[in-house]
Amino acid sequence: LFINKKEILPIGEWINSESYPTKGYKFRPYFHVLPKPHAPHLSTKGREWWKVKLKLNASVNRPESQGGTWYLADSIKLIHRI
């Protein structure tokens, strides 16, 4: 999960996470990465799924209705679109 629709992320380069407080969203720092492209609690409008490498900060167990385990990453590298 990444919030900043104006940002263009480079493919194949490490990207450090930044926080973008957004009205209507709970503040959640770090990149939020799922083990599979499944997050029924999120809108599909404008959604893209990417295979990434990540530098893990922590993991959080969430209900399957929220995508299951979330990996919180300090940095990610975009590999390819799924």
mmCIF file of the N, C-alpha and C atoms, coordinates in Angstrom:
data_MODEL
# 
_entry.id   MODEL 
# 
loop_
_atom_site.group_PDB 
_atom_site.id 
_atom_site.type_symbol 
_atom_site.label_atom_id 
_atom_site.label_alt_id 
_atom_site.label_comp_id 
_atom_site.label_asym_id 
_atom_site.label_entity_id 
_atom_site.label_seq_id 
_atom_site.pdbx_PDB_ins_code 
_atom_site.Cartn_x 
_atom_site.Cartn_y 
_atom_site.Cartn_z 
_atom_site.occupancy 
_atom_site.B_iso_or_equiv 
_atom_site.pdbx_formal_charge 
_atom_site.auth_seq_id 
_atom_site.auth_comp_id 
_atom_site.auth_asym_id 
_atom_site.auth_atom_id 
_atom_site.pdbx_PDB_model_num 
ATOM 1   N N  . LEU A 1 1  ? 0.855   -1.176  0.000   1.00 0.00 ? 1  LEU A N  1 
ATOM 2   C CA . LEU A 1 1  ? 0.000   0.000   0.000   1.00 0.00 ? 1  LEU A CA 1 
ATOM 3   C C  . LEU A 1 1  ? 0.889   1.222   0.000   1.00 0.00 ? 1  LEU A C  1 
ATOM 4   N N  . PHE A 1 2  ? 0.574   2.135   -0.876  1.00 0.00 ? 2  PHE A N  1 
ATOM 5   C CA . PHE A 1 2  ? 1.351   3.361   -0.996  1.00 0.00 ? 2  PHE A CA 1 
ATOM 6   C C  . PHE A 1 2  ? 0.391   4.492   -1.315  1.00 0.00 ? 2  PHE A C  1 
ATOM 7   N N  . ILE A 1 3  ? 0.460   5.560   -0.537  1.00 0.00 ? 3  ILE A N  1 
ATOM 8   C CA . ILE A 1 3  ? -0.424  6.709   -0.767  1.00 0.00 ? 3  ILE A CA 1 
ATOM 9   C C  . ILE A 1 3  ? 0.425   7.901   -1.185  1.00 0.00 ? 3  ILE A C  1 
ATOM 10  N N  . ASN A 1 4  ? 0.316   8.270   -2.418  1.00 0.00 ? 4  ASN A N  1 
ATOM 11  C CA . ASN A 1 4  ? 0.862   9.502   -2.991  1.00 0.00 ? 4  ASN A CA 1 
ATOM 12  C C  . ASN A 1 4  ? 0.704   9.364   -4.495  1.00 0.00 ? 4  ASN A C  1 
ATOM 13  N N  . LYS A 1 5  ? -0.496  9.630   -4.979  1.00 0.00 ? 5  LYS A N  1 
ATOM 14  C CA . LYS A 1 5  ? -0.823  9.371   -6.382  1.00 0.00 ? 5  LYS A CA 1 
ATOM 15  C C  . LYS A 1 5  ? -0.010  10.195  -7.370  1.00 0.00 ? 5  LYS A C  1 
ATOM 16  N N  . LYS A 1 6  ? 0.664   11.241  -6.904  1.00 0.00 ? 6  LYS A N  1 
ATOM 17  C CA . LYS A 1 6  ? 1.473   12.059  -7.808  1.00 0.00 ? 6  LYS A CA 1 
ATOM 18  C C  . LYS A 1 6  ? 2.900   11.524  -7.954  1.00 0.00 ? 6  LYS A C  1 
ATOM 19  N N  . GLU A 1 7  ? 3.301   10.652  -7.070  1.00 0.00 ? 7  GLU A N  1 
ATOM 20  C CA . GLU A 1 7  ? 4.664   10.121  -7.070  1.00 0.00 ? 7  GLU A CA 1 
ATOM 21  C C  . GLU A 1 7  ? 4.840   9.081   -8.174  1.00 0.00 ? 7  GLU A C  1 
ATOM 22  N N  . ILE A 1 8  ? 5.926   9.178   -8.907  1.00 0.00 ? 8  ILE A N  1 
ATOM 23  C CA . ILE A 1 8  ? 6.289   8.157   -9.890  1.00 0.00 ? 8  ILE A CA 1 
ATOM 24  C C  . ILE A 1 8  ? 7.443   7.370   -9.291  1.00 0.00 ? 8  ILE A C  1 
ATOM 25  N N  . LEU A 1 9  ? 7.227   6.083   -9.080  1.00 0.00 ? 9  LEU A N  1 
ATOM 26  C CA . LEU A 1 9  ? 8.235   5.250   -8.437  1.00 0.00 ? 9  LEU A CA 1 
ATOM 27  C C  . LEU A 1 9  ? 9.120   4.584   -9.488  1.00 0.00 ? 9  LEU A C  1 
ATOM 28  N N  . PRO A 1 10 ? 10.441  4.609   -9.288  1.00 0.00 ? 10 PRO A N  1 
ATOM 29  C CA . PRO A 1 10 ? 11.347  3.986   -10.255 1.00 0.00 ? 10 PRO A CA 1 
ATOM 30  C C  . PRO A 1 10 ? 11.329  2.461   -10.125 1.00 0.00 ? 10 PRO A C  1 
ATOM 31  N N  . ILE A 1 11 ? 11.415  1.785   -11.247 1.00 0.00 ? 11 ILE A N  1 
ATOM 32  C CA . ILE A 1 11 ? 11.459  0.324   -11.259 1.00 0.00 ? 11 ILE A CA 1 
ATOM 33  C C  . ILE A 1 11 ? 12.914  -0.114  -11.146 1.00 0.00 ? 11 ILE A C  1 
ATOM 34  N N  . GLY A 1 12 ? 13.159  -1.122  -10.289 1.00 0.00 ? 12 GLY A N  1 
ATOM 35  C CA . GLY A 1 12 ? 14.495  -1.691  -10.159 1.00 0.00 ? 12 GLY A CA 1 
ATOM 36  C C  . GLY A 1 12 ? 15.445  -0.923  -9.261  1.00 0.00 ? 12 GLY A C  1 
ATOM 37  N N  . GLU A 1 13 ? 14.953  0.084   -8.548  1.00 0.00 ? 13 GLU A N  1 
ATOM 38  C CA . GLU A 1 13 ? 15.780  0.853   -7.616  1.00 0.00 ? 13 GLU A CA 1 
ATOM 39  C C  . GLU A 1 13 ? 15.161  0.788   -6.225  1.00 0.00 ? 13 GLU A C  1 
ATOM 40  N N  . TRP A 1 14 ? 16.003  0.799   -5.195  1.00 0.00 ? 14 TRP A N  1 
ATOM 41  C CA . TRP A 1 14 ? 15.485  0.808   -3.831  1.00 0.00 ? 14 TRP A CA 1 
ATOM 42  C C  . TRP A 1 14 ? 14.829  2.152   -3.544  1.00 0.00 ? 14 TRP A C  1 
ATOM 43  N N  . ILE A 1 15 ? 13.641  2.098   -2.940  1.00 0.00 ? 15 ILE A N  1 
ATOM 44  C CA . ILE A 1 15 ? 12.857  3.285   -2.612  1.00 0.00 ? 15 ILE A CA 1 
ATOM 45  C C  . ILE A 1 15 ? 12.610  3.268   -1.103  1.00 0.00 ? 15 ILE A C  1 
ATOM 46  N N  . ASN A 1 16 ? 12.999  4.324   -0.405  1.00 0.00 ? 16 ASN A N  1 
ATOM 47  C CA . ASN A 1 16 ? 12.752  4.422   1.032   1.00 0.00 ? 16 ASN A CA 1 
ATOM 48  C C  . ASN A 1 16 ? 11.317  4.865   1.279   1.00 0.00 ? 16 ASN A C  1 
ATOM 49  N N  . SER A 1 17 ? 10.716  4.310   2.323   1.00 0.00 ? 17 SER A N  1 
ATOM 50  C CA . SER A 1 17 ? 9.336   4.682   2.637   1.00 0.00 ? 17 SER A CA 1 
ATOM 51  C C  . SER A 1 17 ? 9.291   6.100   3.202   1.00 0.00 ? 17 SER A C  1 
ATOM 52  N N  . GLU A 1 18 ? 8.209   6.780   2.898   1.00 0.00 ? 18 GLU A N  1 
ATOM 53  C CA . GLU A 1 18 ? 7.930   8.105   3.433   1.00 0.00 ? 18 GLU A CA 1 
ATOM 54  C C  . GLU A 1 18 ? 6.478   8.113   3.878   1.00 0.00 ? 18 GLU A C  1 
ATOM 55  N N  . SER A 1 19 ? 6.140   8.988   4.796   1.00 0.00 ? 19 SER A N  1 
ATOM 56  C CA . SER A 1 19 ? 4.770   9.063   5.296   1.00 0.00 ? 19 SER A CA 1 
ATOM 57  C C  . SER A 1 19 ? 4.027   10.203  4.619   1.00 0.00 ? 19 SER A C  1 
ATOM 58  N N  . TYR A 1 20 ? 2.799   9.923   4.204   1.00 0.00 ? 20 TYR A N  1 
ATOM 59  C CA . TYR A 1 20 ? 1.934   10.914  3.568   1.00 0.00 ? 20 TYR A CA 1 
ATOM 60  C C  . TYR A 1 20 ? 0.584   10.912  4.280   1.00 0.00 ? 20 TYR A C  1 
ATOM 61  N N  . PRO A 1 21 ? 0.459   11.651  5.398   1.00 0.00 ? 21 PRO A N  1 
ATOM 62  C CA . PRO A 1 21 ? -0.836  11.698  6.070   1.00 0.00 ? 21 PRO A CA 1 
ATOM 63  C C  . PRO A 1 21 ? -1.925  12.114  5.076   1.00 0.00 ? 21 PRO A C  1 
ATOM 64  N N  . THR A 1 22 ? -3.002  11.329  5.025   1.00 0.00 ? 22 THR A N  1 
ATOM 65  C CA . THR A 1 22 ? -4.060  11.530  4.039   1.00 0.00 ? 22 THR A CA 1 
ATOM 66  C C  . THR A 1 22 ? -5.414  11.504  4.727   1.00 0.00 ? 22 THR A C  1 
ATOM 67  N N  . LYS A 1 23 ? -6.229  12.518  4.470   1.00 0.00 ? 23 LYS A N  1 
ATOM 68  C CA . LYS A 1 23 ? -7.558  12.596  5.062   1.00 0.00 ? 23 LYS A CA 1 
ATOM 69  C C  . LYS A 1 23 ? -8.348  11.326  4.742   1.00 0.00 ? 23 LYS A C  1 
ATOM 70  N N  . GLY A 1 24 ? -8.990  10.763  5.751   1.00 0.00 ? 24 GLY A N  1 
ATOM 71  C CA . GLY A 1 24 ? -9.807  9.570   5.566   1.00 0.00 ? 24 GLY A CA 1 
ATOM 72  C C  . GLY A 1 24 ? -9.039  8.267   5.727   1.00 0.00 ? 24 GLY A C  1 
ATOM 73  N N  . TYR A 1 25 ? -7.713  8.344   5.948   1.00 0.00 ? 25 TYR A N  1 
ATOM 74  C CA . TYR A 1 25 ? -6.894  7.144   6.122   1.00 0.00 ? 25 TYR A CA 1 
ATOM 75  C C  . TYR A 1 25 ? -6.172  7.213   7.458   1.00 0.00 ? 25 TYR A C  1 
ATOM 76  N N  . LYS A 1 26 ? -6.098  6.087   8.142   1.00 0.00 ? 26 LYS A N  1 
ATOM 77  C CA . LYS A 1 26 ? -5.346  6.014   9.383   1.00 0.00 ? 26 LYS A CA 1 
ATOM 78  C C  . LYS A 1 26 ? -3.858  6.165   9.059   1.00 0.00 ? 26 LYS A C  1 
ATOM 79  N N  . PHE A 1 27 ? -3.118  6.885   9.901   1.00 0.00 ? 27 PHE A N  1 
ATOM 80  C CA . PHE A 1 27 ? -1.683  7.054   9.684   1.00 0.00 ? 27 PHE A CA 1 
ATOM 81  C C  . PHE A 1 27 ? -0.981  5.718   9.884   1.00 0.00 ? 27 PHE A C  1 
ATOM 82  N N  . ARG A 1 28 ? -0.345  5.241   8.831   1.00 0.00 ? 28 ARG A N  1 
ATOM 83  C CA . ARG A 1 28 ? 0.397   3.978   8.892   1.00 0.00 ? 28 ARG A CA 1 
ATOM 84  C C  . ARG A 1 28 ? 1.702   4.163   8.130   1.00 0.00 ? 28 ARG A C  1 
ATOM 85  N N  . PRO A 1 29 ? 2.808   4.369   8.841   1.00 0.00 ? 29 PRO A N  1 
ATOM 86  C CA . PRO A 1 29 ? 4.087   4.538   8.149   1.00 0.00 ? 29 PRO A CA 1 
ATOM 87  C C  . PRO A 1 29 ? 4.557   3.221   7.522   1.00 0.00 ? 29 PRO A C  1 
ATOM 88  N N  . TYR A 1 30 ? 5.561   3.279   6.717   1.00 0.00 ? 30 TYR A N  1 
ATOM 89  C CA . TYR A 1 30 ? 6.175   2.149   6.002   1.00 0.00 ? 30 TYR A CA 1 
ATOM 90  C C  . TYR A 1 30 ? 5.344   1.751   4.780   1.00 0.00 ? 30 TYR A C  1 
ATOM 91  N N  . PHE A 1 31 ? 5.995   1.023   3.880   1.00 0.00 ? 31 PHE A N  1 
ATOM 92  C CA . PHE A 1 31 ? 5.272   0.369   2.796   1.00 0.00 ? 31 PHE A CA 1 
ATOM 93  C C  . PHE A 1 31 ? 4.554   -0.825  3.401   1.00 0.00 ? 31 PHE A C  1 
ATOM 94  N N  . HIS A 1 32 ? 3.344   -1.085  2.970   1.00 0.00 ? 32 HIS A N  1 
ATOM 95  C CA . HIS A 1 32 ? 2.582   -2.250  3.411   1.00 0.00 ? 32 HIS A CA 1 
ATOM 96  C C  . HIS A 1 32 ? 2.550   -3.232  2.249   1.00 0.00 ? 32 HIS A C  1 
ATOM 97  N N  . VAL A 1 33 ? 3.142   -4.397  2.452   1.00 0.00 ? 33 VAL A N  1 
ATOM 98  C CA . VAL A 1 33 ? 3.314   -5.387  1.394   1.00 0.00 ? 33 VAL A CA 1 
ATOM 99  C C  . VAL A 1 33 ? 2.578   -6.659  1.794   1.00 0.00 ? 33 VAL A C  1 
ATOM 100 N N  . LEU A 1 34 ? 1.860   -7.238  0.844   1.00 0.00 ? 34 LEU A N  1 
ATOM 101 C CA . LEU A 1 34 ? 1.135   -8.486  1.081   1.00 0.00 ? 34 LEU A CA 1 
ATOM 102 C C  . LEU A 1 34 ? 1.837   -9.630  0.352   1.00 0.00 ? 34 LEU A C  1 
ATOM 103 N N  . PRO A 1 35 ? 1.726   -10.863 0.870   1.00 0.00 ? 35 PRO A N  1 
ATOM 104 C CA . PRO A 1 35 ? 2.381   -11.993 0.201   1.00 0.00 ? 35 PRO A CA 1 
ATOM 105 C C  . PRO A 1 35 ? 1.704   -12.406 -1.104  1.00 0.00 ? 35 PRO A C  1 
ATOM 106 N N  . LYS A 1 36 ? 0.471   -11.966 -1.317  1.00 0.00 ? 36 LYS A N  1 
ATOM 107 C CA . LYS A 1 36 ? -0.244  -12.283 -2.563  1.00 0.00 ? 36 LYS A CA 1 
ATOM 108 C C  . LYS A 1 36 ? -1.120  -11.086 -2.933  1.00 0.00 ? 36 LYS A C  1 
ATOM 109 N N  . PRO A 1 37 ? -1.487  -10.942 -4.200  1.00 0.00 ? 37 PRO A N  1 
ATOM 110 C CA . PRO A 1 37 ? -2.290  -9.784  -4.625  1.00 0.00 ? 37 PRO A CA 1 
ATOM 111 C C  . PRO A 1 37 ? -3.763  -9.931  -4.256  1.00 0.00 ? 37 PRO A C  1 
ATOM 112 N N  . HIS A 1 38 ? -4.048  -9.773  -2.961  1.00 0.00 ? 38 HIS A N  1 
ATOM 113 C CA . HIS A 1 38 ? -5.410  -9.965  -2.463  1.00 0.00 ? 38 HIS A CA 1 
ATOM 114 C C  . HIS A 1 38 ? -5.634  -9.040  -1.270  1.00 0.00 ? 38 HIS A C  1 
ATOM 115 N N  . ALA A 1 39 ? -6.452  -8.003  -1.468  1.00 0.00 ? 39 ALA A N  1 
ATOM 116 C CA . ALA A 1 39 ? -6.790  -7.076  -0.385  1.00 0.00 ? 39 ALA A CA 1 
ATOM 117 C C  . ALA A 1 39 ? -8.218  -6.601  -0.597  1.00 0.00 ? 39 ALA A C  1 
ATOM 118 N N  . PRO A 1 40 ? -9.205  -7.459  -0.258  1.00 0.00 ? 40 PRO A N  1 
ATOM 119 C CA . PRO A 1 40 ? -10.600 -7.130  -0.545  1.00 0.00 ? 40 PRO A CA 1 
ATOM 120 C C  . PRO A 1 40 ? -11.115 -5.882  0.173   1.00 0.00 ? 40 PRO A C  1 
ATOM 121 N N  . HIS A 1 41 ? -10.422 -5.432  1.203   1.00 0.00 ? 41 HIS A N  1 
ATOM 122 C CA . HIS A 1 41 ? -10.865 -4.247  1.937   1.00 0.00 ? 41 HIS A CA 1 
ATOM 123 C C  . HIS A 1 41 ? -10.479 -2.948  1.225   1.00 0.00 ? 41 HIS A C  1 
ATOM 124 N N  . LEU A 1 42 ? -9.665  -3.020  0.175   1.00 0.00 ? 42 LEU A N  1 
ATOM 125 C CA . LEU A 1 42 ? -9.235  -1.825  -0.555  1.00 0.00 ? 42 LEU A CA 1 
ATOM 126 C C  . LEU A 1 42 ? -9.992  -1.681  -1.861  1.00 0.00 ? 42 LEU A C  1 
ATOM 127 N N  . SER A 1 43 ? -10.200 -0.453  -2.273  1.00 0.00 ? 43 SER A N  1 
ATOM 128 C CA . SER A 1 43 ? -10.839 -0.177  -3.560  1.00 0.00 ? 43 SER A CA 1 
ATOM 129 C C  . SER A 1 43 ? -9.963  -0.707  -4.691  1.00 0.00 ? 43 SER A C  1 
ATOM 130 N N  . THR A 1 44 ? -10.585 -1.170  -5.759  1.00 0.00 ? 44 THR A N  1 
ATOM 131 C CA . THR A 1 44 ? -9.817  -1.638  -6.913  1.00 0.00 ? 44 THR A CA 1 
ATOM 132 C C  . THR A 1 44 ? -9.568  -0.515  -7.917  1.00 0.00 ? 44 THR A C  1 
ATOM 133 N N  . LYS A 1 45 ? -10.208 0.628   -7.729  1.00 0.00 ? 45 LYS A N  1 
ATOM 134 C CA . LYS A 1 45 ? -10.033 1.754   -8.651  1.00 0.00 ? 45 LYS A CA 1 
ATOM 135 C C  . LYS A 1 45 ? -8.578  2.243   -8.613  1.00 0.00 ? 45 LYS A C  1 
ATOM 136 N N  . GLY A 1 46 ? -7.918  2.183   -9.756  1.00 0.00 ? 46 GLY A N  1 
ATOM 137 C CA . GLY A 1 46 ? -6.541  2.643   -9.847  1.00 0.00 ? 46 GLY A CA 1 
ATOM 138 C C  . GLY A 1 46 ? -5.521  1.731   -9.194  1.00 0.00 ? 46 GLY A C  1 
ATOM 139 N N  . ARG A 1 47 ? -5.949  0.564   -8.754  1.00 0.00 ? 47 ARG A N  1 
ATOM 140 C CA . ARG A 1 47 ? -5.054  -0.357  -8.037  1.00 0.00 ? 47 ARG A CA 1 
ATOM 141 C C  . ARG A 1 47 ? -4.106  -1.054  -9.002  1.00 0.00 ? 47 ARG A C  1 
ATOM 142 N N  . GLU A 1 48 ? -2.829  -1.135  -8.642  1.00 0.00 ? 48 GLU A N  1 
ATOM 143 C CA . GLU A 1 48 ? -1.836  -1.915  -9.369  1.00 0.00 ? 48 GLU A CA 1 
ATOM 144 C C  . GLU A 1 48 ? -1.155  -2.844  -8.379  1.00 0.00 ? 48 GLU A C  1 
ATOM 145 N N  . TRP A 1 49 ? -0.836  -4.029  -8.835  1.00 0.00 ? 49 TRP A N  1 
ATOM 146 C CA . TRP A 1 49 ? -0.110  -4.996  -8.010  1.00 0.00 ? 49 TRP A CA 1 
ATOM 147 C C  . TRP A 1 49 ? 1.274   -5.204  -8.621  1.00 0.00 ? 49 TRP A C  1 
ATOM 148 N N  . TRP A 1 50 ? 2.304   -5.209  -7.778  1.00 0.00 ? 50 TRP A N  1 
ATOM 149 C CA . TRP A 1 50 ? 3.684   -5.358  -8.225  1.00 0.00 ? 50 TRP A CA 1 
ATOM 150 C C  . TRP A 1 50 ? 4.396   -6.403  -7.382  1.00 0.00 ? 50 TRP A C  1 
ATOM 151 N N  . LYS A 1 51 ? 5.260   -7.172  -8.035  1.00 0.00 ? 51 LYS A N  1 
ATOM 152 C CA . LYS A 1 51 ? 6.189   -8.028  -7.298  1.00 0.00 ? 51 LYS A CA 1 
ATOM 153 C C  . LYS A 1 51 ? 7.307   -7.106  -6.829  1.00 0.00 ? 51 LYS A C  1 
ATOM 154 N N  . VAL A 1 52 ? 7.688   -7.223  -5.547  1.00 0.00 ? 52 VAL A N  1 
ATOM 155 C CA . VAL A 1 52 ? 8.724   -6.352  -4.983  1.00 0.00 ? 52 VAL A CA 1 
ATOM 156 C C  . VAL A 1 52 ? 9.713   -7.159  -4.157  1.00 0.00 ? 52 VAL A C  1 
ATOM 157 N N  . LYS A 1 53 ? 10.880  -6.606  -3.980  1.00 0.00 ? 53 LYS A N  1 
ATOM 158 C CA . LYS A 1 53 ? 11.804  -7.048  -2.938  1.00 0.00 ? 53 LYS A CA 1 
ATOM 159 C C  . LYS A 1 53 ? 11.615  -6.041  -1.822  1.00 0.00 ? 53 LYS A C  1 
ATOM 160 N N  . LEU A 1 54 ? 11.837  -6.470  -0.577  1.00 0.00 ? 54 LEU A N  1 
ATOM 161 C CA . LEU A 1 54 ? 11.620  -5.539  0.523   1.00 0.00 ? 54 LEU A CA 1 
ATOM 162 C C  . LEU A 1 54 ? 12.659  -5.688  1.607   1.00 0.00 ? 54 LEU A C  1 
ATOM 163 N N  . LYS A 1 55 ? 12.866  -4.596  2.332   1.00 0.00 ? 55 LYS A N  1 
ATOM 164 C CA . LYS A 1 55 ? 13.690  -4.589  3.536   1.00 0.00 ? 55 LYS A CA 1 
ATOM 165 C C  . LYS A 1 55 ? 12.701  -4.510  4.691   1.00 0.00 ? 55 LYS A C  1 
ATOM 166 N N  . LEU A 1 56 ? 12.497  -5.650  5.316   1.00 0.00 ? 56 LEU A N  1 
ATOM 167 C CA . LEU A 1 56 ? 11.439  -5.818  6.314   1.00 0.00 ? 56 LEU A CA 1 
ATOM 168 C C  . LEU A 1 56 ? 11.723  -5.054  7.601   1.00 0.00 ? 56 LEU A C  1 
ATOM 169 N N  . ASN A 1 57 ? 10.700  -4.391  8.102   1.00 0.00 ? 57 ASN A N  1 
ATOM 170 C CA . ASN A 1 57 ? 10.756  -3.744  9.400   1.00 0.00 ? 57 ASN A CA 1 
ATOM 171 C C  . ASN A 1 57 ? 10.005  -4.596  10.413  1.00 0.00 ? 57 ASN A C  1 
ATOM 172 N N  . ALA A 1 58 ? 8.815   -5.075  10.019  1.00 0.00 ? 58 ALA A N  1 
ATOM 173 C CA . ALA A 1 58 ? 7.971   -5.881  10.911  1.00 0.00 ? 58 ALA A CA 1 
ATOM 174 C C  . ALA A 1 58 ? 6.896   -6.566  10.079  1.00 0.00 ? 58 ALA A C  1 
ATOM 175 N N  . SER A 1 59 ? 6.202   -7.501  10.701  1.00 0.00 ? 59 SER A N  1 
ATOM 176 C CA . SER A 1 59 ? 5.025   -8.094  10.061  1.00 0.00 ? 59 SER A CA 1 
ATOM 177 C C  . SER A 1 59 ? 3.868   -8.045  11.047  1.00 0.00 ? 59 SER A C  1 
ATOM 178 N N  . VAL A 1 60 ? 2.662   -7.951  10.487  1.00 0.00 ? 60 VAL A N  1 
ATOM 179 C CA . VAL A 1 60 ? 1.457   -7.835  11.297  1.00 0.00 ? 60 VAL A CA 1 
ATOM 180 C C  . VAL A 1 60 ? 0.435   -8.828  10.767  1.00 0.00 ? 60 VAL A C  1 
ATOM 181 N N  . ASN A 1 61 ? -0.119  -9.654  11.645  1.00 0.00 ? 61 ASN A N  1 
ATOM 182 C CA . ASN A 1 61 ? -1.170  -10.583 11.235  1.00 0.00 ? 61 ASN A CA 1 
ATOM 183 C C  . ASN A 1 61 ? -2.509  -9.865  11.239  1.00 0.00 ? 61 ASN A C  1 
ATOM 184 N N  . ARG A 1 62 ? -3.156  -9.855  10.078  1.00 0.00 ? 62 ARG A N  1 
ATOM 185 C CA . ARG A 1 62 ? -4.460  -9.226  9.906   1.00 0.00 ? 62 ARG A CA 1 
ATOM 186 C C  . ARG A 1 62 ? -5.446  -10.286 9.434   1.00 0.00 ? 62 ARG A C  1 
ATOM 187 N N  . PRO A 1 63 ? -6.754  -10.021 9.528   1.00 0.00 ? 63 PRO A N  1 
ATOM 188 C CA . PRO A 1 63 ? -7.742  -10.979 9.019   1.00 0.00 ? 63 PRO A CA 1 
ATOM 189 C C  . PRO A 1 63 ? -7.596  -11.159 7.505   1.00 0.00 ? 63 PRO A C  1 
ATOM 190 N N  . GLU A 1 64 ? -7.980  -12.322 6.995   1.00 0.00 ? 64 GLU A N  1 
ATOM 191 C CA . GLU A 1 64 ? -7.946  -12.570 5.548   1.00 0.00 ? 64 GLU A CA 1 
ATOM 192 C C  . GLU A 1 64 ? -8.765  -11.528 4.788   1.00 0.00 ? 64 GLU A C  1 
ATOM 193 N N  . SER A 1 65 ? -9.827  -11.014 5.406   1.00 0.00 ? 65 SER A N  1 
ATOM 194 C CA . SER A 1 65 ? -10.641 -9.986  4.745   1.00 0.00 ? 65 SER A CA 1 
ATOM 195 C C  . SER A 1 65 ? -9.856  -8.689  4.537   1.00 0.00 ? 65 SER A C  1 
ATOM 196 N N  . GLN A 1 66 ? -8.689  -8.578  5.194   1.00 0.00 ? 66 GLN A N  1 
ATOM 197 C CA . GLN A 1 66 ? -7.804  -7.423  5.015   1.00 0.00 ? 66 GLN A CA 1 
ATOM 198 C C  . GLN A 1 66 ? -6.480  -7.840  4.375   1.00 0.00 ? 66 GLN A C  1 
ATOM 199 N N  . GLY A 1 67 ? -6.472  -9.001  3.719   1.00 0.00 ? 67 GLY A N  1 
ATOM 200 C CA . GLY A 1 67 ? -5.280  -9.436  2.997   1.00 0.00 ? 67 GLY A CA 1 
ATOM 201 C C  . GLY A 1 67 ? -4.367  -10.368 3.763   1.00 0.00 ? 67 GLY A C  1 
ATOM 202 N N  . GLY A 1 68 ? -4.703  -10.680 5.018   1.00 0.00 ? 68 GLY A N  1 
ATOM 203 C CA . GLY A 1 68 ? -3.845  -11.576 5.806   1.00 0.00 ? 68 GLY A CA 1 
ATOM 204 C C  . GLY A 1 68 ? -2.630  -10.831 6.341   1.00 0.00 ? 68 GLY A C  1 
ATOM 205 N N  . THR A 1 69 ? -1.483  -11.484 6.343   1.00 0.00 ? 69 THR A N  1 
ATOM 206 C CA . THR A 1 69 ? -0.257  -10.892 6.884   1.00 0.00 ? 69 THR A CA 1 
ATOM 207 C C  . THR A 1 69 ? 0.169   -9.664  6.084   1.00 0.00 ? 69 THR A C  1 
ATOM 208 N N  . TRP A 1 70 ? 0.489   -8.606  6.805   1.00 0.00 ? 70 TRP A N  1 
ATOM 209 C CA . TRP A 1 70 ? 1.049   -7.403  6.189   1.00 0.00 ? 70 TRP A CA 1 
ATOM 210 C C  . TRP A 1 70 ? 2.524   -7.359  6.559   1.00 0.00 ? 70 TRP A C  1 
ATOM 211 N N  . TYR A 1 71 ? 3.392   -7.133  5.572   1.00 0.00 ? 71 TYR A N  1 
ATOM 212 C CA . TYR A 1 71 ? 4.808   -6.906  5.821   1.00 0.00 ? 71 TYR A CA 1 
ATOM 213 C C  . TYR A 1 71 ? 5.040   -5.402  5.753   1.00 0.00 ? 71 TYR A C  1 
ATOM 214 N N  . LEU A 1 72 ? 5.613   -4.850  6.802   1.00 0.00 ? 72 LEU A N  1 
ATOM 215 C CA . LEU A 1 72 ? 5.898   -3.416  6.859   1.00 0.00 ? 72 LEU A CA 1 
ATOM 216 C C  . LEU A 1 72 ? 7.361   -3.225  6.483   1.00 0.00 ? 72 LEU A C  1 
ATOM 217 N N  . ALA A 1 73 ? 7.590   -2.508  5.395   1.00 0.00 ? 73 ALA A N  1 
ATOM 218 C CA . ALA A 1 73 ? 8.936   -2.402  4.841   1.00 0.00 ? 73 ALA A CA 1 
ATOM 219 C C  . ALA A 1 73 ? 9.477   -0.982  4.906   1.00 0.00 ? 73 ALA A C  1 
ATOM 220 N N  . ASP A 1 74 ? 10.745  -0.872  5.321   1.00 0.00 ? 74 ASP A N  1 
ATOM 221 C CA . ASP A 1 74 ? 11.441  0.416   5.289   1.00 0.00 ? 74 ASP A CA 1 
ATOM 222 C C  . ASP A 1 74 ? 11.719  0.832   3.852   1.00 0.00 ? 74 ASP A C  1 
ATOM 223 N N  . SER A 1 75 ? 12.017  -0.165  3.001   1.00 0.00 ? 75 SER A N  1 
ATOM 224 C CA . SER A 1 75 ? 12.353  0.089   1.598   1.00 0.00 ? 75 SER A CA 1 
ATOM 225 C C  . SER A 1 75 ? 11.814  -1.035  0.739   1.00 0.00 ? 75 SER A C  1 
ATOM 226 N N  . ILE A 1 76 ? 11.491  -0.704  -0.512  1.00 0.00 ? 76 ILE A N  1 
ATOM 227 C CA . ILE A 1 76 ? 11.091  -1.719  -1.481  1.00 0.00 ? 76 ILE A CA 1 
ATOM 228 C C  . ILE A 1 76 ? 11.798  -1.454  -2.809  1.00 0.00 ? 76 ILE A C  1 
ATOM 229 N N  . LYS A 1 77 ? 11.859  -2.512  -3.619  1.00 0.00 ? 77 LYS A N  1 
ATOM 230 C CA . LYS A 1 77 ? 12.350  -2.403  -4.993  1.00 0.00 ? 77 LYS A CA 1 
ATOM 231 C C  . LYS A 1 77 ? 11.287  -3.019  -5.882  1.00 0.00 ? 77 LYS A C  1 
ATOM 232 N N  . LEU A 1 78 ? 10.727  -2.235  -6.807  1.00 0.00 ? 78 LEU A N  1 
ATOM 233 C CA . LEU A 1 78 ? 9.725   -2.745  -7.741  1.00 0.00 ? 78 LEU A CA 1 
ATOM 234 C C  . LEU A 1 78 ? 10.410  -3.648  -8.758  1.00 0.00 ? 78 LEU A C  1 
ATOM 235 N N  . ILE A 1 79 ? 9.891   -4.877  -8.914  1.00 0.00 ? 79 ILE A N  1 
ATOM 236 C CA . ILE A 1 79 ? 10.472  -5.838  -9.850  1.00 0.00 ? 79 ILE A CA 1 
ATOM 237 C C  . ILE A 1 79 ? 9.678   -5.841  -11.155 1.00 0.00 ? 79 ILE A C  1 
ATOM 238 N N  . HIS A 1 80 ? 8.389   -6.181  -11.075 1.00 0.00 ? 80 HIS A N  1 
ATOM 239 C CA . HIS A 1 80 ? 7.528   -6.132  -12.265 1.00 0.00 ? 80 HIS A CA 1 
ATOM 240 C C  . HIS A 1 80 ? 6.068   -6.120  -11.839 1.00 0.00 ? 80 HIS A C  1 
ATOM 241 N N  . ARG A 1 81 ? 5.220   -5.601  -12.732 1.00 0.00 ? 81 ARG A N  1 
ATOM 242 C CA . ARG A 1 81 ? 3.781   -5.557  -12.487 1.00 0.00 ? 81 ARG A CA 1 
ATOM 243 C C  . ARG A 1 81 ? 3.217   -6.965  -12.611 1.00 0.00 ? 81 ARG A C  1 
ATOM 244 N N  . ILE A 1 82 ? 2.266   -7.277  -11.758 1.00 0.00 ? 82 ILE A N  1 
ATOM 245 C CA . ILE A 1 82 ? 1.610   -8.593  -11.793 1.00 0.00 ? 82 ILE A CA 1 
ATOM 246 C C  . ILE A 1 82 ? 0.383   -8.498  -12.669 1.00 0.00 ? 82 ILE A C  1 
# 
